[in-house]
Amino acid sequence: MIELIIIFIKTAVVFGVVLAHVAYTTYAERKIIGRAQARMGPMEVGPYGLLQPIADFIKIFFKEDIVPMNAEKVLFQIAPLIVLVFTMINLTVIPFDRNFILADLNIGLLFILASASVAVYGIILAGWSSNSRYSFLGGLRSASQVLSYEIALGLSLAGVVLSAGSLNLREIVIAQHNTVFGVYAIPQIIGFIVFVISAFAETNRAPFDLPEAETELVAGYLTEYSAFRYALFFLAEYVAMYIMAFLCALCFLGGWTIPKFIIDILPFLEKVPGILWFAIKVYAFIFLYIWVRATLPRYRFDQLLNIGWKVLIPAGIVNLLIVAFIKRLGL
Amino acid sequence: MIYLIFAYFCASMIGITLMALTRKNPVHSVLWLLLLFLHIAVLYLFLNAEFLAVVQVIVYAGAILVMFLFTVFLLGAKELPKGKRYTDLPEGKALIGLSLTGVFIGAFSSITTAWKGKYTIEYIEKIGNTKALGVMLFNEYPLAVFLLGIILLIPMIAVAVIAWRAK
């Protein structure tokens, strides 16, 4: 019984912390993009606009939830929930620190890929059930984009799995810590680049945010949604960003550890709690997301699919081959 | 307790299959099929085959069913046409009944309660289900894995060739 309560508290802490981060990521995004465009960003609500996310939340929660007359009502209503549930479920297999993990699955990495592939249904269904052309096109675009880039993502992660010899995220971090560099981002630089680009496309973020290309599709699959169902999609998108940042930190940047050669030079760094290193790596990746959004223009859809199939997937295969040879020769 | 959960999953799988078969809208059928695949993945979990469960979700629910959904969307079939089907004919009914009985007899006569040989439950618990599967696949059936890889590669080349020509 007491174990059950502990698990419950741990889950609540993880979900609460991640959701608070999501709220303030929207704030950080608006601030950083504002600065990039020589504006101030939100300034009105609270000091430096710090209460802006809360104000947005209250506003969007009390808006009217509109369901279009010709929409497939049930599917229209559960589509955001499918996306959110299958995104947030990934938080259970993420090891935040050496001993802080909700469910230490043997196949944690595959679990994340599996739930990502189910979450796509929410987007397709949102597009289809809205019974609107813009939504439908947005949904189809998103589905083909996510499916194409999932292959590249899987290939880049296959290199990590091969060199770590495990699908367990905790064991991947430990195996990584025992290598010379301490991070897989250096020996598997091709895989790392492929992973970062596919992570951007997988979460439908700029410069690959074609499903919601405003100039062509209004807001893509979100067009007909309003109020808190719209907010649920946004929540899911930001949680997915965090999941990708977690994956990047765990599989390529050493998770909660820092490379051994740094500890040799600066031994006092060993005393810093692991969760801090993890947080720094995750924040850096989230900052990269926002930075890219502020900087790069959007790709065209055919360019997007060409990059995915003709550049990233071959590069992922090459990376896998290199890793396999390195592993075989025992370098 | 575990038997109750197992019974629930088996019963709901039958119900879901019936729902998938009787829906008029093909999109709804595909969605019930998605639910069915997720339930099948849970059945693998009952067998402690977590790798198979996840692969079931990734391959069937994540990839193949999305292709089904795309096909339904591209055909634009809002409702299935209501014509006479082969299963409405008496010979069709007889054929399907007989073949289903054959499948059931074949399935029930080949039930094995435990695996013999090296791969005992203790061995799998020690090294993990995924690792046991990998060791067995790549050490005992390397040729079959290799052939399957080639079989999967050939359609990929074919699709590339067709797409090339269309340009």
Chai-1 contact restraints between the chains, C-beta under 6 A:
chainA,res_idxA,chainB,res_idxB,connection_type,confidence,min_distance_angstrom,max_distance_angstrom,comment,restraint_id
A,N106,B,G128,contact,1.0,0.0,6.0,A-B,restraint_1
A,I107,B,E50,contact,1.0,0.0,6.0,A-B,restraint_2
A,I107,B,F51,contact,1.0,0.0,6.0,A-B,restraint_3
A,I107,B,V54,contact,1.0,0.0,6.0,A-B,restraint_4
A,I107,B,T130,contact,1.0,0.0,6.0,A-B,restraint_5
A,L110,B,V54,contact,1.0,0.0,6.0,A-B,restraint_6
A,L113,B,I58,contact,1.0,0.0,6.0,A-B,restraint_7
A,A114,B,V54,contact,1.0,0.0,6.0,A-B,restraint_8
A,A114,B,V57,contact,1.0,0.0,6.0,A-B,restraint_9
A,A114,B,I58,contact,1.0,0.0,6.0,A-B,restraint_10
A,S117,B,I58,contact,1.0,0.0,6.0,A-B,restraint_11
A,S117,B,G62,contact,1.0,0.0,6.0,A-B,restraint_12
A,V118,B,A61,contact,1.0,0.0,6.0,A-B,restraint_13
